[in-house]
Amino acid sequence: MNTQPADYLEIAIAAERWIDQHRHTTDHGVIWSVAAEVPSKKFHNLYSGAAGVAIFYLELHQATGNACYLDVAAAAGREIIHQLETTEHLPCAPAGGWGGYLFALGEIGKAAGESSFTEMAAHCAQRQRDQASSIGDGIGWVQEMPYAKLTGFNGERELYDVAEGAAGASLSWLYAHEQELHPQALDWAKLAADRLLQVAEPAEGGLRWQLMDDIPWPFDAPNFAHGTAGVAYFLARMFEHTQDDRYWQAAVAGAKHVQAMSVAQSSGHLVPHILNDGRPDRFYLGYCHGPAGTARLFYLLSKISADDTWAQWGHGLDQGLVAQGAPEKRGRGFWNNISQCCCDAGIGDHAISMWRASQDDFYLDLAQRVAKGLIGQSKSGAQGESNDTRCWPQAEHRSQPDFIQTQTGYMQGAAGVGSFFIHLATSLEGSPVKIDFPESPFRRLGND
């Protein structure tokens, strides 16, 4: 396949054409159906709603110069502002809560030059602090347990991880601090970091953090979005901002625990999705529990310390991914999902960023293999739709492989896949476009 950068960009534009067919105009702006199969279901959040789709439109604007894409992102931002003006409570989970809106509105505000967006971003930072509780040595969030429908467990717990808890919420405060959106954001992040130091548990190799306090089901997760690697990553970022050695030592101890949990592959190594009584159950390969997320910790540690052995170990995770047969071979941890969170697009974006950072063609080859697979899995010209569109039916959850939806969102759906193709096309042309989320170490590459 001799695909050129323009071809990759056209895939992203075709994805936008499909997403646009599911756009709804409101009294205040625009919003999209979450999936073609449920047109009445519409979300505002970053994970699968309007905030994430708006990020994709901002990237299209950067890549093409077409002002219409910026207009759509701004219209989504105005709809989000209207929604948040009457919102009293949101979870601390960044993808569905205040932190995700903070980030999306901050980015829309930068691009559109409208103060209403950055003012609401500052409001989101403040509301996230207002909902935190003073606990132990700092602050934290006690909320309803996530994934009740999948696990059957209900009740309140203190949440610690990147995807649902304190580490992720606080990374959005670091974004607010860096973008000068709120003068107290770094102080609040320190309080959350001090609480996370307090709840760290001694574990093989170093320290670990669970998804939540007193977790009621077996879920010892070493990787990024729900476990130790993500919390350690946040603490390493805190060291960057404060030079407080406590944060660095805890981040290193977390990384050493992750290393201790790894399992050698025919090439490289992988860290299991979860441990059952200390034994690995399966290997996920995407962002949430796999190399595309966990390698971020080791890339960051290498950059902070100027010690390449951390980066080499992170590269071993990516070698392990390829040794599993990905991205061509599907499996128990790489199911029929194409999205940023779980599978193809997240792996592809990670590979592009690593190629840009290292100039190692291992990563460019991986990104182009992901692109080939995504093109092959796409659907064009579905019934009732024009034939110059692209979309991707998928199963969001590994445990529900037959529940297929064709989604519009960023972390799950066409917007996130389109974002990957923009990133690949523009990187190959030498002018990369990627709006990295607050939990990405690649923001330092200066592309957003």
C-alpha positions as CSV (number, residue, x, y, z in Angstrom):
1,M,0.0,0.0,0.0
2,N,1.6,3.3,-1.2
3,T,-0.6,5.7,0.8
4,Q,0.4,9.4,0.7
5,P,-0.2,12.0,3.4
6,A,-3.0,13.6,1.4
7,D,-4.8,10.2,1.3
8,Y,-4.6,9.9,5.1
9,L,-6.0,13.5,5.5
10,E,-8.8,12.6,3.1
11,I,-9.7,9.7,5.4
12,A,-10.1,12.2,8.3
13,I,-12.2,14.5,6.1
14,A,-14.4,11.6,5.1
15,A,-14.8,10.8,8.8
16,E,-15.9,14.4,9.4
17,R,-18.5,14.1,6.6
18,W,-20.0,11.0,8.4
19,I,-19.9,12.7,11.8
20,D,-21.6,15.8,10.3
21,Q,-24.5,13.6,9.3
22,H,-25.2,13.0,13.0
23,R,-25.0,16.7,14.0
24,H,-27.9,18.4,15.8
25,T,-28.4,22.1,15.9
26,T,-29.6,23.5,19.2
27,D,-30.7,26.9,20.4
28,H,-27.1,27.5,21.6
29,G,-24.8,25.6,19.3
30,V,-24.3,22.0,18.0
31,I,-24.1,18.5,19.4
32,W,-23.8,15.0,17.9
33,S,-25.5,11.7,18.4
34,V,-23.3,9.3,20.3
35,A,-23.9,6.6,17.7
36,A,-25.7,6.1,14.5
37,E,-27.8,3.4,16.1
38,V,-29.1,5.7,18.8
39,P,-29.7,9.1,17.2
40,S,-31.5,10.5,20.2
41,K,-28.6,9.8,22.6
42,K,-26.4,12.9,22.8
43,F,-23.6,13.6,25.3
44,H,-21.5,16.8,26.0
45,N,-18.5,15.1,27.5
46,L,-14.9,14.6,26.3
47,Y,-15.0,10.8,26.1
48,S,-17.8,10.2,23.7
49,G,-19.6,13.5,23.3
50,A,-19.4,17.0,21.9
51,A,-16.3,18.1,23.8
52,G,-14.2,15.4,22.2
53,V,-15.7,15.9,18.7
54,A,-14.8,19.6,19.0
55,I,-11.2,18.7,19.5
56,F,-11.2,16.8,16.3
57,Y,-12.7,19.8,14.5
58,L,-10.0,22.1,15.9
59,E,-7.4,19.7,14.5
60,L,-9.1,19.7,11.1
61,H,-9.0,23.5,11.2
62,Q,-5.2,23.4,12.0
63,A,-4.5,20.9,9.3
64,T,-6.6,22.4,6.5
65,G,-7.0,26.1,7.4
66,N,-10.7,25.7,6.7
67,A,-12.5,28.2,9.0
68,C,-15.7,26.2,8.8
69,Y,-14.2,23.6,11.0
70,L,-13.3,26.2,13.7
71,D,-16.9,27.5,13.5
72,V,-18.3,24.1,14.3
73,A,-15.9,23.6,17.2
74,A,-16.9,27.0,18.6
75,A,-20.6,26.2,18.2
76,A,-20.0,22.9,20.1
77,G,-18.3,25.0,22.8
78,R,-21.2,27.4,23.1
79,E,-23.6,24.4,23.5
80,I,-21.3,23.0,26.2
81,I,-21.2,26.3,28.1
82,H,-25.0,26.4,28.1
83,Q,-25.1,22.9,29.5
84,L,-22.5,23.7,32.2
85,E,-24.2,26.9,33.3
86,T,-26.9,24.8,35.0
87,T,-24.8,21.8,36.0
88,E,-24.3,21.4,39.8
89,H,-22.3,18.2,40.0
90,L,-20.0,16.2,37.8
91,P,-17.6,13.3,38.5
92,C,-13.9,14.0,38.9
93,A,-13.3,11.6,36.0
94,P,-11.7,13.9,33.4
95,A,-13.3,12.2,30.3
96,G,-16.8,12.7,31.7
97,G,-16.3,15.5,34.3
98,W,-15.1,19.0,35.0
99,G,-11.5,18.3,33.9
100,G,-12.4,17.2,30.4
101,Y,-14.6,20.3,29.9
102,L,-11.8,22.5,31.3
103,F,-9.4,21.1,28.7
104,A,-11.8,21.2,25.7
105,L,-13.0,24.7,26.4
106,G,-9.4,25.9,27.0
107,E,-8.4,24.6,23.6
108,I,-11.5,26.1,21.9
109,G,-10.8,29.4,23.6
110,K,-7.2,29.4,22.3
111,A,-8.3,28.7,18.8
112,A,-11.4,31.0,18.6
113,G,-10.0,33.8,20.7
114,E,-13.2,34.1,22.7
115,S,-13.0,34.8,26.4
116,S,-16.3,33.1,27.2
117,F,-14.6,29.7,26.6
118,T,-11.6,30.3,28.9
119,E,-13.8,31.8,31.5
120,M,-15.9,28.7,31.6
121,A,-12.7,26.6,31.6
122,A,-11.7,28.5,34.8
123,H,-15.1,27.8,36.3
124,C,-14.7,24.1,35.6
125,A,-11.3,24.1,37.5
126,Q,-13.0,25.8,40.4
127,R,-16.0,23.5,40.4
128,Q,-13.7,20.5,40.4
129,R,-12.0,21.9,43.5
130,D,-15.3,22.7,45.2
131,Q,-16.4,19.0,44.9
132,A,-13.1,17.7,46.4
133,S,-13.0,16.8,50.1
134,S,-10.2,17.3,52.6
135,I,-8.9,13.8,53.3
136,G,-5.8,12.8,55.2
137,D,-2.8,14.8,54.0
138,G,-4.6,16.5,51.2
139,I,-7.7,16.3,49.1
140,G,-9.6,13.6,47.2
141,W,-12.9,12.6,45.7
142,V,-15.3,10.1,47.3
143,Q,-17.9,9.2,44.6
144,E,-20.1,6.4,43.4
145,M,-18.1,3.5,42.1
146,P,-17.6,3.5,38.4
147,Y,-18.7,0.5,36.2
148,A,-21.6,-0.5,38.4
149,K,-23.4,-1.9,35.3
150,L,-20.4,-4.1,34.4
151,T,-19.4,-5.2,37.9
152,G,-22.7,-5.2,39.9
153,F,-21.0,-3.3,42.7
154,N,-22.5,-0.1,44.1
155,G,-21.5,2.4,46.8
156,E,-19.1,5.2,47.3
157,R,-15.3,5.0,47.3
158,E,-12.3,7.3,47.1
159,L,-11.0,7.2,43.5
160,Y,-7.3,7.4,42.7
161,D,-6.6,6.7,39.0
162,V,-6.2,8.7,35.8
163,A,-9.4,7.6,34.1
164,E,-11.8,8.0,37.0
165,G,-10.0,9.6,40.0
166,A,-7.6,12.0,41.6
167,A,-4.7,11.6,39.3
168,G,-6.7,12.4,36.2
169,A,-8.5,15.2,37.8
170,S,-5.3,16.8,38.9
171,L,-3.6,16.4,35.5
172,S,-6.4,18.8,34.2
173,W,-5.3,21.2,36.9
174,L,-1.8,21.0,35.6
175,Y,-3.2,21.9,32.2
176,A,-5.0,24.9,33.8
177,H,-1.8,26.0,35.5
178,E,0.2,25.8,32.3
179,Q,-2.4,27.6,30.3
180,E,-2.8,30.2,33.1
181,L,-6.5,29.5,33.4
182,H,-6.7,29.5,37.2
183,P,-4.1,30.9,39.6
184,Q,-4.7,28.2,42.3
185,A,-4.6,25.1,40.0
186,L,-1.1,24.0,40.9
187,D,-1.7,24.4,44.6
188,W,-4.7,22.2,44.3
189,A,-2.8,19.6,42.4
190,K,-0.2,19.5,45.2
191,L,-2.9,18.7,47.7
192,A,-4.2,15.9,45.6
193,A,-0.6,14.6,45.1
194,D,0.0,14.6,48.8
195,R,-3.1,12.5,49.4
196,L,-1.9,10.0,46.7
197,L,1.4,9.7,48.4
198,Q,-0.4,8.8,51.6
199,V,-2.5,6.0,50.1
200,A,0.4,4.4,48.2
201,E,0.7,0.7,49.0
202,P,4.0,-1.2,49.3
203,A,4.1,-3.8,46.5
204,E,6.5,-6.0,44.7
205,G,9.3,-3.8,43.3
206,G,8.1,-0.6,44.8
207,L,4.6,1.1,45.3
208,R,1.2,0.6,43.8
209,W,-2.1,2.5,43.6
210,Q,-5.5,0.8,43.0
211,L,-8.4,2.2,41.0
212,M,-10.2,3.0,44.3
213,D,-10.1,2.6,48.0
214,D,-11.2,-0.8,49.3
215,I,-12.0,-2.1,45.8
216,P,-14.7,-4.8,46.1
217,W,-13.7,-7.0,43.1
218,P,-10.4,-8.4,41.9
219,F,-8.8,-5.6,40.0
220,D,-5.1,-5.1,40.7
221,A,-4.3,-3.0,37.6
222,P,-0.6,-2.1,37.1
223,N,-1.1,-0.1,33.9
224,F,-1.9,3.5,33.0
225,A,-5.5,4.6,32.9
226,H,-6.8,2.6,35.9
227,G,-3.7,1.8,37.9
228,T,-0.2,2.4,39.2
229,A,1.4,3.6,36.0
230,G,-1.0,6.5,35.6
231,V,-0.7,7.7,39.2
232,A,3.1,7.4,39.0
233,Y,2.9,9.5,35.8
234,F,1.0,12.2,37.5
235,L,3.5,12.3,40.4
236,A,6.3,12.6,37.9
237,R,4.6,15.6,36.3
238,M,4.2,17.1,39.8
239,F,8.0,16.7,40.3
240,E,8.5,18.6,37.0
241,H,6.4,21.5,38.3
242,T,7.6,21.6,42.0
243,Q,11.0,19.8,42.2
244,D,9.6,18.1,45.3
245,D,11.7,14.9,45.6
246,R,8.8,13.1,47.3
247,Y,6.9,13.0,44.1
248,W,9.9,11.8,42.1
249,Q,10.7,9.0,44.5
250,A,7.1,7.8,44.5
251,A,6.9,7.9,40.7
252,V,10.1,5.8,40.4
253,A,8.7,3.4,43.0
254,G,5.5,3.0,41.0
255,A,7.5,2.5,37.8
256,K,9.6,-0.3,39.4
257,H,6.4,-2.0,40.5
258,V,5.1,-1.9,37.0
259,Q,8.4,-3.4,35.8
260,A,8.2,-6.1,38.4
261,M,4.8,-7.1,37.0
262,S,5.9,-7.4,33.4
263,V,6.0,-10.7,31.5
264,A,8.6,-11.4,28.8
265,Q,7.3,-11.9,25.3
266,S,9.2,-13.4,22.2
267,S,10.4,-9.8,21.8
268,G,10.1,-7.2,24.6
269,H,7.6,-7.5,27.4
270,L,4.0,-6.7,28.4
271,V,2.3,-5.8,31.7
272,P,-0.9,-7.7,32.3
273,H,-4.3,-6.0,32.3
274,I,-5.0,-7.1,35.9
275,L,-3.4,-9.5,38.3
276,N,-5.5,-12.3,40.0
277,D,-3.7,-13.4,43.1
278,G,-0.5,-12.1,41.5
279,R,-1.0,-13.9,38.2
280,P,-1.6,-12.2,34.9
281,D,-5.0,-12.8,33.2
282,R,-4.5,-11.2,29.8
283,F,-2.6,-8.4,28.0
284,Y,-4.4,-5.4,26.7
285,L,-2.6,-3.6,24.0
286,G,-4.2,-0.1,23.7
287,Y,-4.1,3.1,25.7
288,C,-6.3,2.1,28.7
289,H,-4.4,-0.9,30.0
290,G,-1.6,-1.4,27.5
291,P,1.6,-0.1,26.1
292,A,0.1,3.0,24.4
293,G,-0.7,4.2,27.9
294,T,1.9,2.7,30.2
295,A,4.9,3.6,28.0
296,R,4.0,7.2,28.7
297,L,5.3,6.9,32.2
298,F,8.7,5.5,31.0
299,Y,9.0,8.1,28.3
300,L,8.4,10.9,30.9
301,L,10.8,9.4,33.4
302,S,13.5,9.3,30.7
303,K,12.9,12.9,29.7
304,I,13.0,14.2,33.3
305,S,16.1,12.2,34.3
306,A,18.0,12.1,31.0
307,D,18.3,8.3,31.7
308,D,17.7,6.4,28.5
309,T,17.2,3.1,30.3
310,W,13.7,4.2,31.2
311,A,12.9,4.9,27.5
312,Q,14.4,1.6,26.5
313,W,12.2,-0.2,28.9
314,G,9.2,1.6,27.5
315,H,10.2,0.6,24.0
316,G,10.2,-3.0,25.2
317,L,6.4,-2.6,25.8
318,D,5.9,-1.6,22.2
319,Q,8.0,-4.5,21.1
320,G,5.8,-6.8,23.2
321,L,2.7,-5.4,21.5
322,V,4.1,-6.2,18.1
323,A,5.2,-9.7,19.3
324,Q,1.5,-10.4,20.1
325,G,0.7,-9.9,16.4
326,A,-0.8,-6.4,16.7
327,P,-2.1,-4.5,14.9
328,E,-3.1,-7.2,12.4
329,K,-4.0,-10.0,14.8
330,R,-7.0,-9.5,17.1
331,G,-7.1,-11.2,20.5
332,R,-8.3,-11.2,24.1
333,G,-6.8,-7.8,24.8
334,F,-7.1,-6.4,21.3
335,W,-10.8,-7.0,20.3
336,N,-13.1,-5.6,17.6
337,N,-12.6,-2.0,18.8
338,I,-10.9,0.7,16.7
339,S,-10.8,3.6,19.1
340,Q,-8.4,5.9,21.0
341,C,-9.2,4.4,24.3
342,C,-8.9,0.7,23.7
343,C,-7.3,-0.4,20.5
344,D,-6.2,0.8,17.0
345,A,-6.3,4.6,17.0
346,G,-4.7,4.9,20.4
347,I,-1.9,2.6,19.4
348,G,-1.5,4.5,16.1
349,D,-1.3,7.9,17.8
350,H,1.2,6.6,20.3
351,A,3.4,5.2,17.5
352,I,3.3,8.6,15.7
353,S,4.3,10.5,18.8
354,M,7.1,8.1,19.5
355,W,8.3,8.3,15.9
356,R,8.4,12.1,16.2
357,A,10.3,11.9,19.5
358,S,12.8,9.2,18.5
359,Q,12.9,9.1,14.7
360,D,12.9,5.3,15.1
361,D,11.2,3.8,12.0
362,F,9.9,0.9,14.1
363,Y,7.2,3.4,15.1
364,L,6.5,4.8,11.7
365,D,6.0,1.3,10.4
366,L,3.6,0.5,13.3
367,A,1.6,3.7,12.7
368,Q,1.3,2.9,9.0
369,R,0.2,-0.7,9.7
370,V,-2.5,0.7,12.1
371,A,-3.6,3.1,9.3
372,K,-3.9,0.2,6.8
373,G,-6.0,-1.8,9.2
374,L,-8.3,1.1,10.0
375,I,-8.9,1.8,6.3
376,G,-9.7,-1.8,5.8
377,Q,-12.1,-1.8,8.7
378,S,-13.9,1.3,7.7
379,K,-17.3,1.5,6.2
380,S,-18.1,3.9,3.4
381,G,-21.5,4.9,2.0
382,A,-23.7,3.1,4.5
383,Q,-27.4,2.9,3.6
384,G,-28.9,6.3,3.4
385,E,-25.5,8.0,3.5
386,S,-23.2,9.5,0.9
387,N,-20.4,7.2,-0.4
388,D,-17.7,9.7,0.4
389,T,-17.9,9.1,4.2
390,R,-15.9,6.9,6.6
391,C,-17.1,5.3,9.8
392,W,-16.2,2.4,12.0
393,P,-18.6,0.0,13.7
394,Q,-17.1,-1.5,16.8
395,A,-17.6,-3.1,20.2
396,E,-16.7,-0.5,22.9
397,H,-16.4,-3.2,25.7
398,R,-14.3,-6.4,25.5
399,S,-16.9,-8.2,27.6
400,Q,-19.7,-7.3,25.1
401,P,-18.1,-8.2,21.7
402,D,-21.4,-8.5,19.9
403,F,-22.8,-5.1,21.0
404,I,-21.7,-3.2,18.0
405,Q,-22.3,0.6,17.5
406,T,-21.0,3.1,15.0
407,Q,-19.9,5.9,17.3
408,T,-19.0,9.6,16.6
409,G,-16.8,10.4,19.6
410,Y,-13.2,10.9,20.3
411,M,-12.2,8.2,22.8
412,Q,-14.8,5.9,21.3
413,G,-15.5,6.6,17.6
414,A,-14.9,8.3,14.4
415,A,-13.6,11.6,15.8
416,G,-10.7,9.9,17.5
417,V,-9.9,7.8,14.4
418,G,-10.0,10.9,12.3
419,S,-7.6,12.6,14.7
420,F,-5.1,9.8,14.2
421,F,-5.2,10.2,10.5
422,I,-4.7,14.0,10.8
423,H,-1.7,13.3,13.1
424,L,-0.2,10.8,10.6
425,A,-0.8,12.9,7.5
426,T,0.6,16.1,9.0
427,S,3.6,14.4,10.7
428,L,4.6,12.8,7.4
429,E,4.5,16.3,5.8
430,G,6.7,17.7,8.6
431,S,4.1,19.9,10.2
432,P,2.4,17.7,12.8
433,V,-1.0,18.6,14.1
434,K,-2.1,16.9,17.4
435,I,-4.0,18.4,20.3
436,D,-2.6,16.2,23.1
437,F,-4.7,15.6,26.1
438,P,-3.5,16.7,29.6
439,E,-2.3,13.1,30.4
440,S,0.0,13.0,27.4
441,P,3.8,13.5,27.8
442,F,4.0,14.5,24.1
443,R,2.7,18.0,24.7
444,R,6.3,18.9,25.1
445,L,6.9,18.2,21.4
446,G,5.3,21.6,20.8
447,N,2.6,20.6,18.3
448,D,-0.4,22.0,19.9
